């Protein structure tokens, strides 16, 4: 393990989410539901750490917690370039990247104030129309949005 990664204490088993843009950290925390009352894992957060690649970055380490690919892929909506490490007995046993799902349900707010999803108690639903440029389209009002400007619900 590189010295840089030790700036936040190592975990024995769990998931490390690295290379989070610092301004997206709190959205990532929210998307992983780490602030829910029933979270029992120990969570360590390193905010605004120096990074050669990114200038600065943030990192989250979640003890004794393993996510499904679907849970992790949701992160691509706000932080497409994060890297994920699965840790078992202090060793990285798996490294992965997140990929943008084709459908994004209940996560992103529609930018159209007249959209039914902003006026009725219902989940938003977007299709990804251009994954390369991060363009998503509302299923209900067809408004397109760029992922780097979206707001979470
Ligand atoms: Zn809409």
Backbone and ligand atoms as CSV (ligand in chain L), in Angstrom:
chain,resi,resn,atom,element,x,y,z
A,1,UNK,N,N,0.853,-1.203,0.000
A,1,UNK,CA,C,0.000,0.000,0.000
A,1,UNK,C,C,0.885,1.247,0.000
A,2,UNK,N,N,0.516,2.197,-0.844
A,2,UNK,CA,C,1.312,3.422,-0.928
A,2,UNK,C,C,1.131,4.287,0.315
A,3,UNK,N,N,2.144,5.062,0.608
A,3,UNK,CA,C,2.134,5.880,1.812
A,3,UNK,C,C,0.944,6.844,1.834
A,4,UNK,N,N,0.646,7.384,0.662
A,4,UNK,CA,C,-0.465,8.330,0.539
A,4,UNK,C,C,-1.776,7.769,1.099
A,5,UNK,N,N,-1.999,6.487,0.836
A,5,UNK,CA,C,-3.248,5.877,1.261
A,5,UNK,C,C,-3.313,5.692,2.766
A,6,UNK,N,N,-2.161,5.780,3.411
A,6,UNK,CA,C,-2.144,5.588,4.856
A,6,UNK,C,C,-2.476,6.867,5.615
A,7,UNK,N,N,-2.720,7.941,4.892
A,7,UNK,CA,C,-3.070,9.184,5.571
A,7,UNK,C,C,-4.386,9.054,6.333
A,8,UNK,N,N,-5.205,8.114,5.911
A,8,UNK,CA,C,-6.390,7.771,6.693
A,8,UNK,C,C,-6.160,6.335,7.141
A,9,UNK,N,N,-6.384,6.060,8.414
A,9,UNK,CA,C,-6.045,4.753,8.984
A,9,UNK,C,C,-6.544,3.590,8.126
A,10,UNK,N,N,-5.747,2.541,8.057
A,10,UNK,CA,C,-6.115,1.357,7.289
A,10,UNK,C,C,-7.302,0.656,7.952
A,11,UNK,N,N,-8.095,-0.019,7.139
A,11,UNK,CA,C,-9.177,-0.828,7.699
A,11,UNK,C,C,-8.879,-2.298,7.453
A,12,UNK,N,N,-9.419,-3.143,8.289
A,12,UNK,CA,C,-9.147,-4.576,8.170
A,12,UNK,C,C,-9.990,-5.187,7.046
A,13,UNK,N,N,-11.278,-4.948,7.092
A,13,UNK,CA,C,-12.190,-5.443,6.057
A,13,UNK,C,C,-13.145,-4.320,5.690
A,14,UNK,N,N,-13.452,-4.217,4.416
A,14,UNK,CA,C,-14.432,-3.206,4.036
A,14,UNK,C,C,-14.156,-2.642,2.662
A,15,UNK,N,N,-14.617,-1.430,2.447
A,15,UNK,CA,C,-14.550,-0.804,1.133
A,15,UNK,C,C,-13.873,0.556,1.250
A,16,UNK,N,N,-12.962,0.821,0.336
A,16,UNK,CA,C,-12.319,2.135,0.260
A,16,UNK,C,C,-12.740,2.792,-1.044
A,17,UNK,N,N,-13.219,3.999,-0.941
A,17,UNK,CA,C,-13.591,4.762,-2.131
A,17,UNK,C,C,-12.621,5.928,-2.227
A,18,UNK,N,N,-11.806,5.886,-3.267
A,18,UNK,CA,C,-10.697,6.834,-3.383
A,18,UNK,C,C,-10.912,7.730,-4.602
A,19,UNK,N,N,-10.108,8.794,-4.672
A,19,UNK,CA,C,-10.141,9.743,-5.791
A,19,UNK,C,C,-11.512,10.394,-5.943
A,20,UNK,N,N,-12.108,10.744,-4.827
A,20,UNK,CA,C,-13.361,11.487,-4.863
A,20,UNK,C,C,-13.002,12.972,-4.961
A,21,UNK,N,N,-13.535,13.687,-5.961
A,21,UNK,CA,C,-13.287,15.137,-5.970
A,21,UNK,C,C,-13.821,15.719,-4.653
A,22,UNK,N,N,-13.016,16.559,-3.994
A,22,UNK,CA,C,-13.415,17.015,-2.650
A,22,UNK,C,C,-14.775,17.703,-2.646
A,23,UNK,N,N,-15.082,18.415,-3.725
A,23,UNK,CA,C,-16.386,19.108,-3.736
A,23,UNK,C,C,-17.564,18.151,-3.959
A,24,UNK,N,N,-17.267,16.859,-4.185
A,24,UNK,CA,C,-18.339,15.875,-4.348
A,24,UNK,C,C,-18.450,14.944,-3.141
A,25,UNK,N,N,-17.572,15.142,-2.166
A,25,UNK,CA,C,-17.517,14.203,-1.038
A,25,UNK,C,C,-18.874,14.029,-0.364
A,26,UNK,N,N,-19.538,15.127,-0.089
A,26,UNK,CA,C,-20.755,15.007,0.696
A,26,UNK,C,C,-21.900,14.399,-0.117
A,27,UNK,N,N,-21.865,14.597,-1.426
A,27,UNK,CA,C,-22.840,13.910,-2.280
A,27,UNK,C,C,-22.573,12.401,-2.291
A,28,UNK,N,N,-21.310,12.025,-2.301
A,28,UNK,CA,C,-20.976,10.595,-2.268
A,28,UNK,C,C,-21.438,9.981,-0.943
A,29,UNK,N,N,-21.202,10.684,0.151
A,29,UNK,CA,C,-21.664,10.215,1.465
A,29,UNK,C,C,-23.174,9.987,1.432
A,30,UNK,N,N,-23.869,10.919,0.815
A,30,UNK,CA,C,-25.322,10.821,0.743
A,30,UNK,C,C,-25.772,9.654,-0.127
A,31,UNK,N,N,-25.135,9.505,-1.278
A,31,UNK,CA,C,-25.531,8.431,-2.195
A,31,UNK,C,C,-25.272,7.040,-1.617
A,32,UNK,N,N,-24.304,6.953,-0.720
A,32,UNK,CA,C,-24.031,5.654,-0.084
A,32,UNK,C,C,-24.848,5.478,1.188
A,33,UNK,N,N,-25.658,6.485,1.518
A,33,UNK,CA,C,-26.517,6.451,2.710
A,33,UNK,C,C,-25.709,6.271,3.987
A,34,UNK,N,N,-24.517,6.866,4.013
A,34,UNK,CA,C,-23.669,6.698,5.196
A,34,UNK,C,C,-24.150,7.533,6.374
A,35,UNK,N,N,-25.051,8.469,6.099
A,35,UNK,CA,C,-25.537,9.307,7.192
A,35,UNK,C,C,-26.844,8.768,7.784
A,36,UNK,N,N,-27.319,7.624,7.254
A,36,UNK,CA,C,-28.532,7.046,7.819
A,36,UNK,C,C,-28.291,6.581,9.258
A,37,UNK,N,N,-29.344,6.639,10.037
A,37,UNK,CA,C,-29.227,6.291,11.458
A,37,UNK,C,C,-28.825,4.844,11.674
A,38,UNK,N,N,-29.222,3.955,10.731
A,38,UNK,CA,C,-28.973,2.536,10.962
A,38,UNK,C,C,-27.615,2.057,10.442
A,39,UNK,N,N,-26.737,2.978,10.063
A,39,UNK,CA,C,-25.403,2.572,9.618
A,39,UNK,C,C,-24.577,2.197,10.840
A,40,UNK,N,N,-24.092,0.964,10.846
A,40,UNK,CA,C,-23.327,0.514,12.010
A,40,UNK,C,C,-21.833,0.446,11.723
A,41,UNK,N,N,-21.465,0.579,10.453
A,41,UNK,CA,C,-20.047,0.492,10.099
A,41,UNK,C,C,-19.296,1.703,10.631
A,42,UNK,N,N,-18.014,1.486,10.901
A,42,UNK,CA,C,-17.142,2.628,11.174
A,42,UNK,C,C,-16.786,3.255,9.842
A,43,UNK,N,N,-16.905,4.558,9.765
A,43,UNK,CA,C,-16.617,5.262,8.516
A,43,UNK,C,C,-15.519,6.280,8.789
A,44,UNK,N,N,-14.450,6.213,7.996
A,44,UNK,CA,C,-13.384,7.199,8.120
A,44,UNK,C,C,-13.339,8.019,6.845
A,45,UNK,N,N,-13.279,9.308,7.027
A,45,UNK,CA,C,-13.301,10.194,5.873
A,45,UNK,C,C,-12.056,11.073,5.894
A,46,UNK,N,N,-11.361,11.087,4.771
A,46,UNK,CA,C,-10.242,12.013,4.611
A,46,UNK,C,C,-10.667,13.053,3.595
A,47,UNK,N,N,-10.694,14.285,4.026
A,47,UNK,CA,C,-11.222,15.349,3.180
A,47,UNK,C,C,-10.095,16.253,2.729
A,48,UNK,N,N,-10.066,16.568,1.433
A,48,UNK,CA,C,-9.091,17.534,0.921
A,48,UNK,C,C,-7.644,17.087,1.107
A,49,UNK,N,N,-7.373,15.825,0.818
A,49,UNK,CA,C,-6.008,15.319,0.922
A,49,UNK,C,C,-5.245,15.664,-0.345
A,50,UNK,N,N,-3.919,15.856,-0.243
A,50,UNK,CA,C,-3.158,16.125,-1.462
A,50,UNK,C,C,-3.167,14.919,-2.396
A,51,UNK,N,N,-3.261,15.175,-3.696
A,51,UNK,CA,C,-3.240,14.095,-4.685
A,51,UNK,C,C,-2.432,14.557,-5.881
A,52,UNK,N,N,-1.490,13.731,-6.320
A,52,UNK,CA,C,-0.669,14.076,-7.493
A,52,UNK,C,C,-1.551,14.233,-8.716
A,53,UNK,N,N,-2.492,13.309,-8.838
A,53,UNK,CA,C,-3.316,13.260,-10.046
A,53,UNK,C,C,-4.369,14.368,-10.075
A,54,UNK,N,N,-4.913,14.693,-8.907
A,54,UNK,CA,C,-6.097,15.550,-8.876
A,54,UNK,C,C,-5.885,16.896,-8.168
A,55,UNK,N,N,-4.680,17.123,-7.627
A,55,UNK,CA,C,-4.502,18.342,-6.824
A,55,UNK,C,C,-4.914,18.079,-5.397
A,56,UNK,N,N,-6.199,17.857,-5.220
A,56,UNK,CA,C,-6.632,17.326,-3.928
A,56,UNK,C,C,-7.797,16.390,-4.159
A,57,UNK,N,N,-8.046,15.568,-3.175
A,57,UNK,CA,C,-9.073,14.536,-3.317
A,57,UNK,C,C,-9.617,14.211,-1.941
A,58,UNK,N,N,-10.660,13.437,-1.934
A,58,UNK,CA,C,-11.168,12.921,-0.674
A,58,UNK,C,C,-11.285,11.408,-0.770
A,59,UNK,N,N,-11.324,10.783,0.381
A,59,UNK,CA,C,-11.342,9.320,0.442
A,59,UNK,C,C,-12.283,8.897,1.567
A,60,UNK,N,N,-12.996,7.814,1.332
A,60,UNK,CA,C,-13.891,7.286,2.370
A,60,UNK,C,C,-13.529,5.822,2.599
A,61,UNK,N,N,-13.383,5.443,3.857
A,61,UNK,CA,C,-13.130,4.043,4.192
A,61,UNK,C,C,-14.252,3.561,5.092
A,62,UNK,N,N,-14.876,2.478,4.669
A,62,UNK,CA,C,-16.038,1.968,5.385
A,62,UNK,C,C,-15.727,0.553,5.866
A,63,UNK,N,N,-15.677,0.407,7.158
A,63,UNK,CA,C,-15.313,-0.867,7.767
A,63,UNK,C,C,-16.435,-1.884,7.697
A,64,UNK,N,N,-16.094,-3.119,7.394
A,64,UNK,CA,C,-17.047,-4.236,7.457
A,64,UNK,C,C,-18.278,-3.987,6.586
A,65,UNK,N,N,-18.060,-3.298,5.470
A,65,UNK,CA,C,-19.200,-3.007,4.606
A,65,UNK,C,C,-18.783,-3.270,3.166
A,66,UNK,N,N,-19.593,-4.051,2.462
A,66,UNK,CA,C,-19.328,-4.362,1.062
A,66,UNK,C,C,-20.576,-4.009,0.272
A,67,UNK,N,N,-20.382,-3.277,-0.790
A,67,UNK,CA,C,-21.519,-2.781,-1.555
A,67,UNK,C,C,-21.727,-3.637,-2.805
A,68,UNK,N,N,-22.949,-3.643,-3.310
A,68,UNK,CA,C,-23.193,-4.285,-4.603
A,68,UNK,C,C,-22.711,-3.342,-5.707
A,69,UNK,N,N,-22.481,-3.876,-6.894
A,69,UNK,CA,C,-22.089,-3.018,-8.014
A,69,UNK,C,C,-23.149,-1.955,-8.274
A,70,UNK,N,N,-24.411,-2.326,-8.135
A,70,UNK,CA,C,-25.484,-1.356,-8.379
A,70,UNK,C,C,-25.412,-0.199,-7.387
A,71,UNK,N,N,-25.130,-0.499,-6.130
A,71,UNK,CA,C,-25.010,0.566,-5.120
A,71,UNK,C,C,-23.829,1.486,-5.435
A,72,UNK,N,N,-22.747,0.887,-5.911
A,72,UNK,CA,C,-21.549,1.679,-6.189
A,72,UNK,C,C,-21.677,2.459,-7.495
A,73,UNK,N,N,-22.341,1.865,-8.480
A,73,UNK,CA,C,-22.458,2.535,-9.780
A,73,UNK,C,C,-23.246,3.839,-9.695
A,74,UNK,N,N,-24.091,3.943,-8.696
A,74,UNK,CA,C,-24.815,5.186,-8.463
A,74,UNK,C,C,-23.833,6.359,-8.277
A,75,UNK,N,N,-22.660,6.056,-7.744
A,75,UNK,CA,C,-21.672,7.118,-7.508
A,75,UNK,C,C,-21.210,7.766,-8.804
A,76,UNK,N,N,-21.307,7.028,-9.913
A,76,UNK,CA,C,-20.837,7.567,-11.189
A,76,UNK,C,C,-21.637,8.805,-11.589
A,77,UNK,N,N,-22.812,8.968,-11.016
A,77,UNK,CA,C,-23.631,10.131,-11.331
A,77,UNK,C,C,-22.949,11.416,-10.853
A,78,UNK,N,N,-22.268,11.368,-9.720
A,78,UNK,CA,C,-21.580,12.576,-9.237
A,78,UNK,C,C,-20.053,12.485,-9.330
A,79,UNK,N,N,-19.512,11.287,-9.306
A,79,UNK,CA,C,-18.052,11.146,-9.283
A,79,UNK,C,C,-17.640,9.954,-10.155
A,80,UNK,N,N,-17.624,10.151,-11.489
A,80,UNK,CA,C,-17.394,9.013,-12.400
A,80,UNK,C,C,-15.996,8.416,-12.323
A,81,UNK,N,N,-15.041,9.141,-11.747
A,81,UNK,CA,C,-13.665,8.640,-11.775
A,81,UNK,C,C,-13.170,8.096,-10.441
A,82,UNK,N,N,-14.079,7.809,-9.527
A,82,UNK,CA,C,-13.624,7.244,-8.255
A,82,UNK,C,C,-13.050,5.845,-8.485
A,83,UNK,N,N,-12.147,5.448,-7.600
A,83,UNK,CA,C,-11.660,4.073,-7.617
A,83,UNK,C,C,-12.099,3.397,-6.322
A,84,UNK,N,N,-12.422,2.125,-6.451
A,84,UNK,CA,C,-12.948,1.382,-5.315
A,84,UNK,C,C,-12.023,0.235,-5.013
A,85,UNK,N,N,-11.747,0.034,-3.744
A,85,UNK,CA,C,-10.958,-1.117,-3.336
A,85,UNK,C,C,-11.735,-1.900,-2.301
A,86,UNK,N,N,-11.772,-3.201,-2.513
A,86,UNK,CA,C,-12.352,-4.088,-1.517
A,86,UNK,C,C,-11.200,-4.623,-0.676
A,87,UNK,N,N,-11.309,-4.450,0.632
A,87,UNK,CA,C,-10.216,-4.815,1.538
A,87,UNK,C,C,-10.633,-6.028,2.374
A,88,UNK,N,N,-9.764,-7.021,2.370
A,88,UNK,CA,C,-9.973,-8.153,3.289
A,88,UNK,C,C,-8.652,-8.442,3.984
A,89,UNK,N,N,-8.719,-8.461,5.291
A,89,UNK,CA,C,-7.528,-8.675,6.113
A,89,UNK,C,C,-6.388,-7.717,5.717
A,90,UNK,N,N,-6.722,-6.459,5.614
A,90,UNK,CA,C,-5.794,-5.350,5.305
A,90,UNK,C,C,-5.237,-5.377,3.881
A,91,UNK,N,N,-5.632,-6.352,3.062
A,91,UNK,CA,C,-5.128,-6.409,1.694
A,91,UNK,C,C,-6.216,-5.975,0.713
A,92,UNK,N,N,-5.780,-5.319,-0.373
A,92,UNK,CA,C,-6.718,-5.006,-1.446
A,92,UNK,C,C,-6.955,-6.288,-2.237
A,93,UNK,N,N,-8.161,-6.815,-2.190
A,93,UNK,CA,C,-8.446,-8.053,-2.925
A,93,UNK,C,C,-9.151,-7.780,-4.249
A,94,UNK,N,N,-9.682,-6.581,-4.405
A,94,UNK,CA,C,-10.357,-6.261,-5.658
A,94,UNK,C,C,-10.326,-4.754,-5.855
A,95,UNK,N,N,-10.057,-4.335,-7.101
A,95,UNK,CA,C,-10.110,-2.917,-7.449
A,95,UNK,C,C,-11.124,-2.755,-8.545
A,96,UNK,N,N,-11.954,-1.749,-8.452
A,96,UNK,CA,C,-12.867,-1.528,-9.566
A,96,UNK,C,C,-13.197,-0.058,-9.782
A,97,UNK,N,N,-13.787,0.199,-10.931
A,97,UNK,CA,C,-14.253,1.530,-11.286
A,97,UNK,C,C,-15.767,1.492,-11.314
A,98,UNK,N,N,-16.370,2.655,-11.251
A,98,UNK,CA,C,-17.829,2.686,-11.360
A,98,UNK,C,C,-18.216,2.922,-12.814
A,99,UNK,N,N,-19.356,2.385,-13.211
A,99,UNK,CA,C,-19.868,2.643,-14.556
A,99,UNK,C,C,-21.274,3.230,-14.448
A,100,UNK,N,N,-21.551,4.108,-15.363
A,100,UNK,CA,C,-22.837,4.799,-15.364
A,100,UNK,C,C,-23.951,3.821,-15.727
A,101,UNK,N,N,-24.964,3.692,-14.860
A,101,UNK,CA,C,-26.081,2.812,-15.227
A,101,UNK,C,C,-26.882,3.420,-16.375
A,102,UNK,N,N,-27.660,2.602,-17.082
A,102,UNK,CA,C,-28.489,3.119,-18.182
A,102,UNK,C,C,-29.686,3.916,-17.667
A,103,UNK,N,N,-30.180,3.515,-16.506
A,103,UNK,CA,C,-31.346,4.170,-15.913
A,103,UNK,C,C,-30.930,4.711,-14.557
A,104,UNK,N,N,-31.363,5.917,-14.242
A,104,UNK,CA,C,-31.048,6.526,-12.947
A,104,UNK,C,C,-32.373,6.867,-12.281
A,105,UNK,N,N,-32.692,6.120,-11.237
A,105,UNK,CA,C,-34.026,6.225,-10.644
A,105,UNK,C,C,-33.946,6.734,-9.210
A,106,UNK,N,N,-34.672,7.823,-8.967
A,106,UNK,CA,C,-34.810,8.303,-7.590
A,106,UNK,C,C,-33.588,8.976,-7.013
A,107,UNK,N,N,-32.669,9.429,-7.860
A,107,UNK,CA,C,-31.414,9.993,-7.355
A,107,UNK,C,C,-31.243,11.446,-7.757
A,108,UNK,N,N,-31.569,11.721,-9.024
A,108,UNK,CA,C,-31.306,13.041,-9.592
A,108,UNK,C,C,-32.619,13.821,-9.696
A,109,UNK,N,N,-32.537,15.100,-9.338
A,109,UNK,CA,C,-33.699,15.974,-9.441
A,109,UNK,C,C,-33.844,16.460,-10.892
A,110,UNK,N,N,-35.068,16.525,-11.391
A,110,UNK,CA,C,-35.275,17.050,-12.738
A,110,UNK,C,C,-35.149,18.571,-12.702
A,111,UNK,N,N,-34.437,19.123,-13.691
A,111,UNK,CA,C,-34.193,20.561,-13.725
A,111,UNK,C,C,-35.373,21.377,-14.226
A,112,UNK,N,N,-36.421,20.693,-14.642
A,112,UNK,CA,C,-37.605,21.398,-15.165
A,112,UNK,C,C,-38.616,21.589,-14.031
A,113,UNK,N,N,-38.822,22.824,-13.576
A,113,UNK,CA,C,-39.717,23.039,-12.429
A,113,UNK,C,C,-41.143,22.574,-12.694
A,114,UNK,N,N,-41.537,22.508,-13.970
A,114,UNK,CA,C,-42.900,22.077,-14.301
A,114,UNK,C,C,-43.026,20.565,-14.417
A,115,UNK,N,N,-41.904,19.851,-14.344
A,115,UNK,CA,C,-41.938,18.392,-14.487
A,115,UNK,C,C,-42.801,17.785,-13.387
A,116,UNK,N,N,-43.543,16.749,-13.763
A,116,UNK,CA,C,-44.438,16.097,-12.792
A,116,UNK,C,C,-43.667,15.604,-11.563
A,117,UNK,N,N,-42.399,15.220,-11.764
A,117,UNK,CA,C,-41.620,14.691,-10.626
A,117,UNK,C,C,-41.292,15.769,-9.607
A,118,UNK,N,N,-41.389,17.042,-10.013
A,118,UNK,CA,C,-41.170,18.131,-9.057
A,118,UNK,C,C,-42.472,18.583,-8.404
A,119,UNK,N,N,-43.572,17.983,-8.813
A,119,UNK,CA,C,-44.872,18.434,-8.315
A,119,UNK,C,C,-45.711,17.319,-7.704
A,120,UNK,N,N,-45.285,16.076,-7.887
A,120,UNK,CA,C,-46.003,14.942,-7.303
A,120,UNK,C,C,-45.012,14.132,-6.464
A,121,UNK,N,N,-45.516,13.459,-5.433
A,121,UNK,CA,C,-44.609,12.608,-4.638
A,121,UNK,C,C,-44.262,11.326,-5.387
A,122,UNK,N,N,-43.278,11.392,-6.255
A,122,UNK,CA,C,-42.885,10.229,-7.050
A,122,UNK,C,C,-41.384,10.273,-7.303
A,123,UNK,N,N,-40.842,9.122,-7.700
A,123,UNK,CA,C,-39.408,9.040,-7.978
A,123,UNK,C,C,-39.094,9.641,-9.332
A,124,UNK,N,N,-37.957,10.286,-9.428
A,124,UNK,CA,C,-37.496,10.733,-10.742
A,124,UNK,C,C,-36.930,9.527,-11.499
A,125,UNK,N,N,-36.884,9.650,-12.804
A,125,UNK,CA,C,-36.403,8.544,-13.633
A,125,UNK,C,C,-35.731,9.134,-14.876
A,126,UNK,N,N,-34.469,8.852,-15.032
A,126,UNK,CA,C,-33.720,9.366,-16.183
A,126,UNK,C,C,-33.129,8.216,-16.988
A,127,UNK,N,N,-33.057,8.418,-18.290
A,127,UNK,CA,C,-32.286,7.536,-19.170
A,127,UNK,C,C,-30.975,8.247,-19.486
A,128,UNK,N,N,-29.920,7.474,-19.605
A,128,UNK,CA,C,-28.661,8.050,-20.057
A,128,UNK,C,C,-28.701,8.071,-21.580
A,129,UNK,N,N,-28.643,9.265,-22.174
A,129,UNK,CA,C,-28.715,9.330,-23.634
A,129,UNK,C,C,-27.325,9.446,-24.258
A,130,UNK,N,N,-26.359,9.926,-23.490
A,130,UNK,CA,C,-24.994,10.059,-24.007
A,130,UNK,C,C,-24.038,9.873,-22.831
A,131,UNK,N,N,-23.558,8.634,-22.683
A,131,UNK,CA,C,-22.743,8.368,-21.492
A,131,UNK,C,C,-21.368,9.023,-21.609
A,132,UNK,N,N,-20.898,9.216,-22.823
A,132,UNK,CA,C,-19.580,9.828,-23.014
A,132,UNK,C,C,-19.571,11.273,-22.512
A,133,UNK,N,N,-20.632,12.003,-22.824
A,133,UNK,CA,C,-20.695,13.396,-22.402
A,133,UNK,C,C,-21.545,13.584,-21.156
A,134,UNK,N,N,-22.026,12.485,-20.588
A,134,UNK,CA,C,-22.792,12.561,-19.349
A,134,UNK,C,C,-24.118,13.284,-19.504
A,135,UNK,N,N,-24.869,12.937,-20.552
A,135,UNK,CA,C,-26.174,13.559,-20.770
A,135,UNK,C,C,-27.271,12.576,-20.356
A,136,UNK,N,N,-28.195,13.055,-19.516
A,136,UNK,CA,C,-29.328,12.217,-19.116
A,136,UNK,C,C,-30.627,12.929,-19.476
A,137,UNK,N,N,-31.662,12.116,-19.696
A,137,UNK,CA,C,-32.936,12.692,-20.109
A,137,UNK,C,C,-34.054,12.192,-19.197
A,138,UNK,N,N,-34.885,13.131,-18.759
A,138,UNK,CA,C,-36.013,12.788,-17.890
A,138,UNK,C,C,-37.012,11.956,-18.680
A,139,UNK,N,N,-37.449,10.851,-18.075
A,139,UNK,CA,C,-38.416,9.974,-18.723
A,139,UNK,C,C,-39.779,10.660,-18.866
A,140,UNK,N,N,-40.071,11.589,-17.951
A,140,UNK,CA,C,-41.420,12.165,-17.924
A,140,UNK,C,C,-41.544,13.418,-18.786
A,141,UNK,N,N,-40.595,14.366,-18.671
A,141,UNK,CA,C,-40.747,15.615,-19.426
A,141,UNK,C,C,-39.732,15.725,-20.556
A,142,UNK,N,N,-38.822,14.736,-20.646
A,142,UNK,CA,C,-37.825,14.654,-21.713
A,142,UNK,C,C,-36.765,15.743,-21.665
A,143,UNK,N,N,-36.729,16.521,-20.578
A,143,UNK,CA,C,-35.661,17.512,-20.465
A,143,UNK,C,C,-34.311,16.806,-20.290
A,144,UNK,N,N,-33.312,17.307,-21.033
A,144,UNK,CA,C,-31.966,16.751,-20.907
A,144,UNK,C,C,-31.146,17.578,-19.928
A,145,UNK,N,N,-30.258,16.900,-19.208
A,145,UNK,CA,C,-29.379,17.587,-18.275
A,145,UNK,C,C,-27.989,17.003,-18.390
A,146,UNK,N,N,-26.995,17.826,-18.069
A,146,UNK,CA,C,-25.625,17.313,-18.004
A,146,UNK,C,C,-25.349,16.861,-16.585
A,147,UNK,N,N,-24.678,15.723,-16.464
A,147,UNK,CA,C,-24.460,15.173,-15.127
A,147,UNK,C,C,-23.648,16.105,-14.221
A,148,UNK,N,N,-22.756,16.912,-14.815
A,148,UNK,CA,C,-21.938,17.747,-13.922
A,148,UNK,C,C,-22.692,18.956,-13.379
A,149,UNK,N,N,-23.943,19.105,-13.773
A,149,UNK,CA,C,-24.710,20.227,-13.212
A,149,UNK,C,C,-25.944,19.753,-12.436
A,150,UNK,N,N,-26.093,18.442,-12.259
A,150,UNK,CA,C,-27.333,17.940,-11.645
A,150,UNK,C,C,-27.380,18.235,-10.138
A,151,UNK,N,N,-28.614,18.227,-9.621
A,151,UNK,CA,C,-28.824,18.261,-8.176
A,151,UNK,C,C,-29.425,16.923,-7.763
A,152,UNK,N,N,-29.034,16.470,-6.591
A,152,UNK,CA,C,-29.619,15.232,-6.082
A,152,UNK,C,C,-30.989,15.520,-5.482
A,153,UNK,N,N,-31.854,14.483,-5.481
A,153,UNK,CA,C,-33.178,14.683,-4.874
A,153,UNK,C,C,-33.061,14.774,-3.361
L,1,ZN,ZN,ZN,-38.600,15.975,-15.864
